[in-house]
Amino acid sequence: MTKWTPAAVLRSCAGSASPASASSRTSVSTSRDDLVASGRAGDARISLARDEHGGVTVVVDGQPQSYVQPDDPRLLAFEYVQHLALAIEACCPHPPTRLAVTHVGGAGLTLPRWVEATRPGSPQIVLEPDEALTAFVREALPLPRRHRIRVRPQDGLTGVCALETGSADVLVTDAYAAGRVPAELTSATYLRAVARVVKPTGPALWNLADEPGFRWGARMVAAIRACLPEVAIVATHEVLKGKRFGNTVVIAGHRPLPIGDLRRRVAGAPLPTGLRDGDSLRRMLAGAKPFDDQGEMGPPAPEAKGWRVV
């Protein structure tokens, strides 16, 4: 079971809760000081911020990357993580069926923790090139006992290209460098590799942060459709209407998606959220040209003007 409540949702005073721009400013304390004092942290780029709800935000180079609730990994705070979770729930066999999940991007390992909590023993691969970040997170926020989460110190392109064909029930791309999606993860080579690795029955998911207008995101979705023809997107109404910078989750597969189930789950999201597929998605993508094999880095997030828990 996935847990989320409006009181637990992190939102920006100016925009989105995303790995490109997300944090909380309620009762924040930097727990890295304790780790430094005990000699367990040596990388000044990385810190933790705790809030009054008991959650922990992983911050890298001043950019919030993940929100972890150590006492209950089923509780998801960032809206885009909720959308990734509902996509998995709609597109995959019901829990506690185990899933082979590959994650491109690790940070606080929020989604792998959720998969383990809802589907114990699921074999998961996390591709995270930042070894210092992984070591810090695993020391400060230990993974549960008897988990099958394996973190590999590889970038997404190299790691996915090395995986076996049809080895993933779900493949999630949620990777940012300096707050932006790396260009190589938008390339035709990477997208073809994703389409090869994900099973015919499984979804491939992306978290894309984009500016109002969704111009970069539309090109990315067009590129995804060239490799995985069945596509839908999920985002808050504010983002879908182009009112703010924010996150869009892309759901793609080789076979038709369970649109009815997706719509029902989207309707139950804590924030007003919508789904676009079929003709409505085609209208959004009108004129969008897919990226070539060079790809294009995602747009930078706007400067955060302070954050609150609502």
ZIGI-V208460 format. One record per pair of residues at least 12 apart in sequence whose C-alpha atoms are under 10 Angstrom apart, sorted by the first residue. I is the first residue (numbers start at 1). GAP is how many residues later the second one is. Records with the same first field share a line. If there is no record, write none. Layout:
# ZIGI-V208460
I=GAP / GAP
This chain:
# ZIGI-V208460
1=73 / 74 / 88 / 94 / 95 / 113 / 116 / 117 / 118
2=71 / 72 / 73 / 74 / 80 / 83 / 84 / 87 / 112 / 113 / 115 / 116
3=69 / 70 / 71 / 72 / 73 / 74 / 79 / 111
4=70 / 71 / 72 / 73 / 74 / 75 / 78 / 265 / 266
5=70 / 71 / 72 / 264 / 265 / 266 / 305
6=71 / 73 / 263 / 264 / 265 / 303 / 304
7=46 / 70 / 263 / 302 / 303
8=45 / 47 / 67 / 68 / 69 / 70 / 71 / 262 / 301 / 302
9=15 / 66 / 67 / 68 / 69 / 70 / 73 / 261 / 262 / 299 / 300 / 301
10=12 / 13 / 14 / 15 / 57 / 66 / 67 / 68 / 69 / 297 / 298 / 299 / 300
11=12 / 13 / 66 / 67 / 68 / 295 / 296 / 297 / 298 / 299
12=12 / 13 / 234 / 292 / 293 / 294 / 295 / 296 / 297 / 298
13=291 / 292 / 293 / 294 / 295 / 296 / 297
14=230 / 231 / 288 / 289 / 290 / 291 / 292 / 293
15=223 / 224 / 228 / 229 / 230 / 231 / 232 / 286 / 287 / 288 / 289 / 290 / 291 / 292
16=62 / 63 / 64 / 193 / 194 / 220 / 222 / 223 / 228 / 229 / 230 / 231 / 285 / 286 / 288 / 291
17=47 / 48 / 49 / 60 / 61 / 62 / 63 / 64 / 192 / 228 / 229 / 230 / 290
18=45 / 46 / 47 / 48 / 49 / 60 / 61 / 62 / 63 / 161 / 189 / 190 / 191 / 227 / 228 / 229 / 230 / 283
19=39 / 40 / 41 / 44 / 45 / 46 / 47 / 48 / 59 / 61 / 88 / 155 / 156 / 157 / 158 / 159 / 160 / 161 / 188 / 189 / 190 / 228 / 282
20=43 / 44 / 45 / 46 / 155 / 156 / 157 / 158 / 159 / 160 / 161 / 188 / 189 / 190 / 226 / 227 / 279 / 280 / 281 / 282 / 283 / 284
21=41 / 42 / 43 / 44 / 158 / 159 / 188 / 224 / 225 / 279 / 280 / 281 / 282 / 283 / 286
22=35 / 36 / 37 / 41 / 42 / 43 / 44 / 45 / 56 / 279 / 282 / 284 / 285 / 286
23=26 / 27 / 28 / 33 / 34 / 35 / 36 / 39 / 40 / 41 / 42 / 43 / 44 / 55 / 281 / 283 / 284 / 285 / 286
24=25 / 26 / 27 / 28 / 31 / 32 / 33 / 40 / 43 / 282 / 283 / 284 / 285
25=24 / 25 / 26 / 27 / 281 / 282 / 283 / 284
26=23 / 24 / 25 / 26 / 27 / 281 / 282 / 283
27=22 / 23 / 24 / 25 / 26 / 27
28=20 / 21 / 22 / 23 / 24 / 28 / 29
29=18 / 19 / 20 / 21 / 22 / 23 / 27
30=17 / 18 / 19 / 20 / 21 / 26 / 27 / 29
31=16 / 17 / 18 / 19 / 25 / 109
32=12 / 14 / 15 / 16 / 17 / 104 / 108
33=14 / 15
34=106
35=12 / 13 / 101 / 104 / 105
40=95 / 96 / 99 / 100
41=91 / 92 / 94 / 95 / 98 / 99
42=90 / 94
43=17 / 89 / 90 / 93
44=16 / 17
45=14 / 15 / 16 / 17 / 18 / 87 / 88
46=12 / 13 / 14 / 15 / 16 / 17 / 18 / 86 / 87 / 90 / 91
47=12 / 13 / 14 / 15 / 16 / 17 / 86 / 89 / 90 / 93
48=12 / 16 / 18 / 19 / 60 / 88 / 89 / 92 / 93
49=15 / 18
50=17 / 18 / 19
51=258
52=257
53=16 / 256
54=14 / 15 / 16 / 17 / 18
55=12 / 13 / 14 / 15 / 16 / 17 / 18 / 20 / 21 / 22
56=12 / 13 / 14 / 52 / 85
57=12 / 51
58=49 / 50 / 51 / 75 / 78 / 79 / 83
59=48 / 49 / 74
60=47 / 73 / 117 / 118 / 119
61=116 / 117 / 118
62=116 / 117
63=114 / 115 / 116 / 238 / 241
64=43 / 115
65=40 / 41 / 42 / 43 / 44 / 45 / 110 / 111 / 114
66=12 / 15 / 40 / 41 / 42 / 43 / 44 / 45
67=14 / 40 / 41 / 42 / 43 / 44
68=40 / 41 / 42 / 43 / 45 / 46 / 73
69=41 / 44 / 45 / 72
70=40 / 43 / 71 / 72 / 73 / 74
72=41 / 42 / 45
73=36 / 37 / 38 / 39 / 40 / 41 / 42 / 43 / 44 / 45 / 71
74=36 / 37 / 39 / 40 / 41 / 42 / 43 / 44
75=35 / 39
76=34 / 35 / 38
77=33 / 232
78=169
79=156 / 157 / 167 / 168 / 169 / 170 / 190 / 191 / 192 / 194
80=94 / 126 / 127 / 128 / 129 / 154 / 155 / 156 / 166 / 167 / 168 / 169
81=29 / 30 / 33 / 93 / 126 / 166 / 168
82=29 / 167 / 184 / 187 / 188
83=122 / 124 / 150 / 151 / 152 / 153 / 164 / 165 / 166 / 167 / 168 / 179 / 182 / 183 / 186 / 190
84=27 / 88 / 90 / 121 / 122 / 123 / 150 / 164 / 165 / 166 / 167
85=26 / 29 / 30
86=148 / 175 / 176 / 178 / 179 / 180 / 182 / 183
87=116 / 117 / 118 / 146 / 147 / 162 / 163 / 164 / 170 / 171 / 174 / 175 / 178 / 179
88=27 / 81 / 82 / 83 / 84 / 114 / 115 / 116 / 117 / 163 / 174
89=172 / 173 / 176
90=113 / 167 / 168 / 169 / 170 / 171 / 172 / 173 / 174 / 175 / 176
91=78 / 79 / 110 / 111 / 112 / 160 / 162 / 166 / 167 / 168 / 170 / 171
92=77 / 78 / 109 / 110 / 111 / 166
93=109
94=24 / 25
95=20 / 22 / 23 / 24 / 25
96=19 / 20 / 21 / 22 / 23 / 24 / 25 / 26
97=21 / 22 / 23 / 24 / 25
98=17 / 18 / 20 / 21 / 22 / 23 / 24 / 25 / 26 / 71
99=16 / 17 / 20 / 21 / 22 / 23 / 24 / 25 / 69 / 70 / 71 / 103
100=15 / 21 / 22 / 23 / 24 / 25 / 48 / 67 / 68 / 69 / 70 / 71 / 98 / 99 / 102
101=14 / 21 / 22 / 23 / 24 / 25 / 48 / 66 / 67 / 68 / 69 / 70 / 71 / 97 / 101 / 103
102=21 / 22 / 23 / 24 / 25 / 47 / 48 / 49 / 57 / 58 / 61 / 65 / 66 / 67 / 68 / 69 / 70 / 71 / 95 / 96 / 102
103=21 / 22 / 23 / 24 / 25 / 48 / 53 / 57 / 65 / 67 / 68 / 69 / 70 / 71 / 72 / 102
104=21 / 22 / 23 / 24 / 25 / 48 / 50 / 51 / 52 / 53 / 55 / 56 / 67 / 68 / 69 / 70 / 71 / 72 / 81 / 102
105=21 / 22 / 23 / 24 / 25 / 46 / 49 / 50 / 51 / 67 / 68 / 69 / 70 / 71 / 72
106=19 / 20 / 21 / 22 / 23 / 24 / 27 / 28 / 31 / 45 / 46 / 47 / 67 / 68 / 69 / 70
107=19 / 21 / 22 / 23 / 26 / 27 / 29 / 30 / 31 / 67 / 68 / 69
108=25 / 26 / 28 / 29 / 30 / 32 / 33
109=17 / 19 / 25 / 28 / 29 / 32 / 34 / 40 / 42
111=61 / 63
112=12 / 13 / 14 / 31 / 35 / 36 / 37 / 38
113=30 / 31 / 34 / 36
115=34
116=27 / 28 / 30 / 31 / 32 / 33
117=27 / 30
120=26 / 27 / 28
121=25 / 26 / 27 / 28
122=25 / 26 / 27
123=24 / 25 / 26 / 27 / 45
124=23 / 24 / 25 / 26 / 27 / 44 / 46 / 47
125=23 / 24 / 25 / 26 / 27 / 34 / 43 / 46
126=23 / 24 / 25 / 26 / 27 / 28 / 29 / 30 / 33 / 45 / 46
127=23 / 24 / 25 / 26 / 27 / 28 / 29 / 30 / 31 / 32 / 33 / 46 / 48
128=23 / 24 / 25 / 26 / 27 / 28 / 31 / 47
129=22 / 23 / 24 / 25 / 26 / 27 / 30
130=22 / 23 / 24 / 25
131=20 / 21 / 22 / 23
132=21
134=17 / 18 / 19
155=20 / 29 / 30
156=17 / 18 / 19 / 26 / 28 / 29 / 34 / 38
157=25 / 27 / 28 / 29 / 30 / 32 / 33 / 34 / 36 / 37
158=26 / 32 / 35
159=31 / 34
160=30 / 31 / 32 / 33 / 34 / 36 / 37 / 38
161=28 / 29 / 30 / 31 / 32 / 33 / 35 / 36
162=31 / 35
163=30 / 31 / 33 / 34 / 35
164=29 / 32 / 33 / 34
165=28 / 29 / 30 / 31 / 32 / 33 / 34
166=28 / 29 / 30 / 31 / 32 / 33 / 34 / 35 / 36
167=29 / 30 / 31 / 32
168=26 / 28 / 29 / 30 / 31 / 32 / 33 / 34 / 35 / 36
169=28 / 29 / 30 / 31 / 32 / 33 / 34 / 35
170=24 / 27 / 28 / 29 / 31 / 32 / 33 / 34 / 35 / 83
171=23 / 24 / 26 / 27 / 28 / 31 / 32 / 33 / 34 / 35
172=22 / 26 / 31 / 32 / 33 / 34 / 35 / 78 / 79
173=12 / 21 / 31 / 32 / 33 / 34 / 35 / 76 / 77
174=31 / 32 / 33 / 34 / 35 / 75
175=31 / 32 / 33
176=31 / 32 / 33 / 121 / 122
177=120 / 121
178=122 / 123
179=30 / 119 / 120 / 121 / 122 / 123
180=28 / 29 / 30 / 117 / 118 / 119 / 120 / 121
181=26 / 27 / 28 / 29 / 115 / 116 / 117 / 118 / 119
182=113 / 114 / 115 / 116 / 117
183=108 / 110 / 111 / 112 / 113 / 114 / 115
184=109 / 110 / 111 / 112 / 113
185=35 / 108 / 109 / 110 / 111 / 112 / 113
186=33 / 34 / 35 / 37 / 38 / 104 / 105 / 106 / 107 / 108 / 109 / 110 / 111 / 112
187=33 / 36 / 37 / 103 / 104 / 105 / 106 / 107 / 108 / 109 / 110
188=32 / 35 / 36 / 38 / 39 / 102 / 103 / 104 / 105 / 106 / 107
189=103 / 104 / 105 / 106
190=34 / 103 / 105
191=13 / 29 / 32 / 33 / 34 / 35 / 36 / 37 / 102
192=31 / 32 / 34 / 35 / 36
193=34
194=30 / 33 / 34
195=29 / 31 / 32 / 33 / 34 / 57 / 58 / 59
196=31 / 32 / 58
198=55 / 56
199=54 / 55
200=28 / 53 / 54 / 55
201=52 / 53 / 54 / 55 / 56
202=50 / 51 / 52 / 53 / 55
203=25 / 27 / 28 / 47 / 48 / 49 / 50 / 51 / 52 / 54
204=20 / 24 / 27 / 46 / 47 / 48 / 49 / 50
205=26 / 27 / 28 / 44 / 45 / 46 / 47 / 48
206=14 / 15 / 18 / 27 / 41 / 42 / 43 / 44 / 45 / 46
207=26 / 27 / 28 / 40 / 41 / 42 / 43 / 44
208=12 / 13 / 38 / 39 / 40 / 41 / 42 / 90 / 91
209=30 / 36 / 37 / 38 / 39 / 40 / 89 / 90 / 91 / 92
210=29 / 32 / 34 / 35 / 36 / 37 / 38 / 88 / 89 / 90 / 91
211=28 / 31 / 32 / 33 / 34 / 35 / 36 / 87 / 88 / 89 / 90 / 91
212=26 / 27 / 28 / 29 / 30 / 31 / 32 / 33 / 34
213=26 / 27 / 28 / 29 / 30 / 31 / 32 / 71
214=25 / 26 / 27 / 28 / 31 / 32 / 33 / 34 / 70 / 71
215=69 / 70 / 72 / 73 / 74 / 84
216=72 / 73 / 74 / 75 / 80 / 81 / 82 / 83
217=30 / 31 / 33 / 68 / 71 / 73 / 81 / 82
218=63 / 64 / 66 / 67 / 68 / 69 / 70 / 71 / 72
219=66 / 67 / 68 / 69 / 70 / 71 / 72 / 76 / 77
220=30 / 65 / 68 / 69 / 70 / 71 / 75 / 76 / 78
221=12 / 29 / 30 / 31 / 60 / 63 / 64 / 67 / 68 / 69 / 70
222=60 / 63 / 64 / 65 / 66 / 67 / 68 / 69
223=65 / 66 / 67 / 68 / 69 / 72
224=26 / 27 / 28 / 29 / 66 / 67
225=27 / 28 / 29 / 65
226=64
227=25 / 26 / 27
228=23 / 24 / 25 / 26 / 27
229=23 / 24 / 25 / 26 / 27
230=21 / 22 / 23 / 24 / 25 / 26 / 27 / 47 / 48
231=19 / 20 / 21 / 22 / 23 / 24 / 25 / 26 / 28 / 45 / 46 / 47 / 50
232=17 / 18 / 19 / 20 / 21 / 25 / 27 / 30 / 43 / 44 / 45 / 46 / 48 / 49 / 50
233=15 / 16 / 17 / 18 / 19 / 41 / 42 / 43 / 44 / 48
234=13 / 14 / 15 / 16 / 17 / 28 / 29 / 32 / 39 / 40 / 41 / 42 / 43
235=12 / 13 / 14 / 15 / 31 / 36 / 37 / 38 / 39 / 40 / 41
236=12 / 13 / 30 / 33 / 34 / 35 / 36 / 37 / 38 / 39
237=34 / 35 / 36 / 37 / 38
238=33 / 34 / 35 / 36
239=34 / 35
240=33 / 34 / 35 / 36 / 44
241=33
244=58
245=54 / 55 / 56 / 57
246=55 / 56
248=27
249=26
250=25 / 26
251=26
257=20
259=16 / 17 / 18 / 19
262=12 / 13
263=12 / 13
